């Protein structure tokens, strides 16, 4: 399933220099309109898996957030977050059917052990690393940031970022259409900012500097975060440029786009 890693373009989901009050790994509280949401770090290492106690095991370093399930919003966030985390293990050849992150890692371990059984002399190793934190929190919106790196052989692995915007009251995972009252107007503004940053004159093909937007038309990335003070756009590797270009980031002051923001 993972012998050839084929990165997903549409990853939801770098370490940015423009973070808004990012939390540490201790128990924290996110205040909503009524009661507080508390969360904590959940960690998974090879020792947490039975299959690793008696056989070869890939490198596993996984830390993610769990909200204490004492209210409906927390339960909803945990359910959505499990889906976000398990999707990291998807690729275009075969998707995981795991229902949670631990089950997805167990599949990853099994695939690695099958690989080592088939090719015992191979020095190639598998690796999964996931870290998660709160990028921003307000009374209405909470933004999780997930950074991951996955390697299953080949010239290099694949690392990417995912943002997840949650409505604090309901715990609902918000899509782009939920964040903006006029997504098309925001996209047009973002294109102007993108052209300005990468020095692409208006009217010139958006791919003139080596980008590869589909049909030569600017598109918003899968990853958009609405923080306290900024709207952050991140294009992961292969989404709009080559792997060598790394991720592309556009950070827009919130007051410039406030007219189109719902949160």
Secondary structure per residue as TSV (DSSP state, phi and psi in degrees):
chain	resnum	aa	ss	phi	psi
A	1	X	-	360.0	-33.8
A	2	X	-	-116.6	11.3
A	3	X	S	-64.8	-26.1
A	4	X	S	-127.0	116.2
A	5	X	-	-82.9	122.3
A	6	X	-	-116.1	105.9
A	7	X	-	-61.8	145.7
A	8	X	-	-86.0	133.3
A	9	X	S	-70.7	-42.6
A	10	X	S	-89.7	58.0
A	11	X	-	-82.6	132.1
A	12	X	-	-57.5	-95.1
A	13	X	-	-34.8	360.0
A	14	X	-	360.0	152.6
A	15	X	-	-121.0	110.4
A	16	X	-	-80.7	151.3
A	17	X	S	-93.1	3.2
A	18	X	-	-118.3	42.8
A	19	X	-	-78.0	153.1
A	20	X	S	-111.3	99.4
A	21	X	S	49.3	62.5
A	22	X	-	-74.6	143.3
A	23	X	-	-87.3	163.9
A	24	X	-	-97.1	-168.8
A	25	X	S	-85.5	-3.3
A	26	X	S	-79.9	167.3
A	27	X	-	-62.3	132.0
A	28	X	E	-128.1	170.1
A	29	X	E	-128.3	135.9
A	30	X	E	-111.1	117.6
A	31	X	E	-86.5	125.4
A	32	X	-	-101.3	-160.5
A	33	X	S	-71.1	-24.9
A	34	X	S	-119.1	-87.2
A	35	X	S	-103.2	166.0
A	36	X	E	-83.9	147.8
A	37	X	E	-100.8	122.3
A	38	X	E	-107.4	146.8
A	39	X	E	-142.9	163.3
A	40	X	E	-147.3	163.8
A	41	X	E	-81.4	133.9
A	42	X	E	-112.0	126.9
A	43	X	E	-116.3	144.1
A	44	X	E	-131.9	129.5
A	45	X	E	-131.0	170.1
A	46	X	G	-52.5	-35.9
A	47	X	G	-64.6	-15.4
A	48	X	G	-85.1	0.8
A	49	X	-	-122.7	126.9
A	50	X	G	-58.5	-37.1
A	51	X	G	-64.4	-22.2
A	52	X	G	-86.0	-10.6
A	53	X	T	-80.3	-19.9
A	54	X	S	-128.7	9.9
A	55	X	S	-156.0	-179.7
A	56	X	-	-60.7	147.4
A	57	X	-	-141.5	141.1
A	58	X	-	-72.6	170.1
A	59	X	E	-75.2	128.5
A	60	X	E	-131.4	119.4
A	61	X	E	-138.3	96.8
A	62	X	E	-125.7	124.0
A	63	X	E	-134.3	125.5
A	64	X	E	-141.6	168.8
A	65	X	E	-97.4	143.3
A	66	X	E	-129.2	133.9
A	67	X	E	-90.6	140.1
A	68	X	-	-67.8	126.1
A	69	X	S	-83.0	62.5
A	70	X	S	-109.4	8.5
A	71	X	S	-157.2	160.4
A	72	X	H	-60.3	-41.4
A	73	X	H	-59.7	-40.2
A	74	X	H	-64.7	-42.8
A	75	X	H	-61.9	-41.9
A	76	X	H	-63.8	-44.3
A	77	X	H	-61.7	-41.7
A	78	X	H	-63.3	-39.9
A	79	X	H	-65.3	-46.2
A	80	X	H	-63.7	-40.0
A	81	X	H	-65.9	-37.4
A	82	X	H	-59.3	-40.0
A	83	X	H	-66.0	-41.0
A	84	X	H	-60.2	-45.5
A	85	X	H	-68.4	-41.6
A	86	X	H	-68.4	-28.8
A	87	X	G	-65.6	-18.8
A	88	X	G	-58.9	-29.6
A	89	X	G	-88.0	1.1
A	90	X	-	-79.3	149.7
A	91	X	-	-145.7	175.8
A	92	X	S	-75.2	-12.2
A	93	X	S	-83.0	-43.2
A	94	X	-	-159.9	133.8
A	95	X	-	-95.2	150.2
A	96	X	-	-75.5	146.0
A	97	X	-	-102.2	8.5
A	98	X	-	-62.8	144.0
A	99	X	S	-91.9	-12.9
A	100	X	S	-152.1	172.5
A	101	X	H	-65.6	-38.1
A	102	X	H	-65.4	-40.9
A	103	X	H	-65.1	-36.5
A	104	X	H	-64.7	-40.4
A	105	X	H	-67.8	-37.3
A	106	X	H	-60.7	-40.1
A	107	X	H	-62.8	-41.2
A	108	X	H	-60.8	-43.4
A	109	X	H	-63.7	-45.1
A	110	X	H	-60.6	-43.0
A	111	X	H	-63.1	-40.6
A	112	X	H	-63.9	-44.8
A	113	X	H	-66.0	-36.3
A	114	X	H	-63.7	-39.6
A	115	X	H	-62.4	-45.1
A	116	X	H	-66.8	-32.2
A	117	X	H	-68.1	-38.1
A	118	X	H	-76.5	-32.4
A	119	X	-	-131.5	69.9
A	120	X	T	-62.5	-25.2
A	121	X	T	-87.9	-6.3
A	122	X	-	-71.0	136.5
A	123	X	-	-91.8	-1.4
A	124	X	-	-65.1	139.7
A	125	X	-	-124.7	157.9
A	126	X	-	-100.6	154.5
A	127	X	E	-152.1	138.2
A	128	X	E	-135.1	128.7
A	129	X	E	-133.7	127.5
A	130	X	E	-135.3	133.3
A	131	X	E	-134.3	147.2
A	132	X	E	-142.2	144.2
A	133	X	E	-154.8	168.0
A	134	X	E	-87.5	116.8
A	135	X	E	-79.0	-39.7
A	136	X	E	-155.3	151.3
A	137	X	E	-148.1	130.6
A	138	X	-	-130.6	-178.4
A	139	X	S	-68.6	-18.9
A	140	X	S	-110.1	-28.6
A	141	X	E	-136.3	135.5
A	142	X	E	-123.6	132.6
A	143	X	E	-117.4	119.8
A	144	X	E	-95.1	141.7
A	145	X	E	-117.6	126.9
A	146	X	E	-117.9	124.7
A	147	X	E	-111.7	135.4
A	148	X	E	-143.5	158.2
A	149	X	E	-139.8	131.0
A	150	X	E	-132.6	135.1
A	151	X	E	-134.4	129.4
A	152	X	-	-134.5	36.6
A	153	X	S	98.0	176.9
A	154	X	S	93.3	-170.2
A	155	X	S	-67.7	-35.8
A	156	X	-	-160.4	163.2
A	157	X	-	-86.1	-163.2
A	158	X	E	-137.1	126.9
A	159	X	E	-119.6	146.9
A	160	X	E	-157.5	176.5
A	161	X	E	-126.9	146.9
A	162	X	E	-132.9	136.4
A	163	X	E	-105.4	144.8
A	164	X	E	-134.7	118.1
A	165	X	E	-98.7	123.8
A	166	X	E	-116.1	137.4
A	167	X	E	-73.5	120.8
A	168	X	T	-64.6	-36.4
A	169	X	T	-70.8	-45.6
A	170	X	T	-96.6	-22.4
A	171	X	-	81.0	6.1
A	172	X	-	-70.0	138.3
A	173	X	E	-79.9	122.3
A	174	X	E	-93.7	135.5
A	175	X	-	-89.2	173.6
A	176	X	H	-57.9	-40.0
A	177	X	H	-63.8	-23.3
A	178	X	H	-80.6	-18.5
A	179	X	H	-91.2	-25.0
A	180	X	B	-124.3	138.0
A	181	X	S	-75.9	-26.9
A	182	X	-	-140.5	88.5
A	183	X	H	-65.4	-35.7
A	184	X	H	-65.1	-41.4
A	185	X	H	-64.8	-41.1
A	186	X	H	-64.2	-41.5
A	187	X	H	-60.3	-42.8
A	188	X	H	-62.0	-40.8
A	189	X	H	-65.8	-43.5
A	190	X	H	-62.4	-36.1
A	191	X	H	-62.4	-41.1
A	192	X	H	-62.1	-41.4
A	193	X	H	-67.7	-38.3
A	194	X	H	-63.8	-45.5
A	195	X	H	-62.9	-38.5
A	196	X	H	-65.0	-44.8
A	197	X	H	-66.3	-40.6
A	198	X	T	-101.3	13.4
A	199	X	T	56.1	52.7
A	200	X	-	-112.9	107.3
A	201	X	-	-57.9	148.8
A	202	X	T	-61.2	134.9
A	203	X	T	95.3	-20.9
A	204	X	S	-81.6	149.6
A	205	X	-	-54.4	130.9
A	206	X	T	-61.6	-21.6
A	207	X	T	-95.8	11.8
A	208	X	T	-62.2	-26.7
A	209	X	T	-98.3	19.2
A	210	X	S	98.7	3.4
A	211	X	-	-75.0	165.3
A	212	X	-	-134.9	62.0
A	213	X	-	-66.2	139.3
A	214	X	G	-62.5	135.2
A	215	X	G	58.5	24.5
A	216	X	G	58.2	32.2
A	217	X	-	-123.7	134.1
A	218	X	-	-60.0	142.1
A	219	X	-	-139.8	148.6
A	220	X	-	-71.4	151.5
A	221	X	-	-76.4	168.1
A	222	X	S	-67.4	-29.3
A	223	X	E	-102.3	110.8
A	224	X	E	-132.0	130.1
A	225	X	E	-119.2	130.3
A	226	X	E	-103.5	103.9
A	227	X	-	-99.1	-173.1
A	228	X	S	-59.2	-41.0
A	229	X	S	-120.5	-11.0
A	230	X	E	-143.1	160.8
A	231	X	E	-111.8	120.2
A	232	X	E	-110.3	127.5
A	233	X	E	-112.4	129.3
A	234	X	E	-128.7	123.1
A	235	X	E	-97.3	115.7
A	236	X	-	-72.8	167.9
A	237	X	T	-53.0	137.8
A	238	X	T	77.5	-8.1
A	239	X	T	-76.4	-37.3
A	240	X	S	-141.4	-1.0
A	241	X	S	-156.9	174.8
A	242	X	-	-70.7	165.7
A	243	X	G	-57.0	-40.7
A	244	X	G	-62.5	-27.6
A	245	X	G	-72.5	-17.3
A	246	X	-	71.3	-164.6
A	247	X	-	-80.1	151.1
A	248	X	E	-108.9	133.2
A	249	X	E	-128.0	136.6
A	250	X	E	-129.4	121.9
A	251	X	E	-117.1	118.1
A	252	X	E	-114.3	127.3
A	253	X	E	-55.6	135.4
A	254	X	H	-62.8	-33.4
A	255	X	H	-67.2	-18.5
A	256	X	H	-78.2	-19.7
A	257	X	H	-125.4	14.1
A	258	X	G	-57.5	-31.1
A	259	X	G	-64.5	-19.6
A	260	X	G	-108.7	1.8
A	261	X	B	-93.1	139.1
A	262	X	-	-92.8	-32.1
A	263	X	-	-110.1	360.0
